[in-house]
Amino acid sequence: MHRVTVSALFAAVLALAGCQNMTQQDQSELFGAALGAGAGLLLADAFDANPQWTVVTALAGAAVGQQVARNNSTGECAYYVGRDSLGRPVYRTGPC
């Protein structure tokens, strides 16, 4: 257990060092991804998921968290407006 804790701490220090020259939007997206991954891990733990599902929920949470952070930093959201002539969904962007 001690070895895992030290490894996680070392990885966190390296990750923080890599964030030094990031833009505000990049930092926001990274924070959103980390927060989403943490929420996914907590959700998997709450439902006693097996290790494979724990990884899936963490990755899904990270993806959702990153997108939410991106929308919050730009102030724009995508709105569904219908389908085009080929049946593909069409979205417009505008203020949230």
Secondary structure as GFF3:
##gff-version 3
##sequence-region A 1 96
A	DSSP	alpha_helix	2	18	.	.	.	ID=ss1
A	DSSP	alpha_helix	24	46	.	.	.	ID=ss2
A	DSSP	alpha_helix	51	74	.	.	.	ID=ss3
A	DSSP	beta_strand	76	83	.	.	.	ID=ss4
A	DSSP	beta_strand	89	95	.	.	.	ID=ss5
###
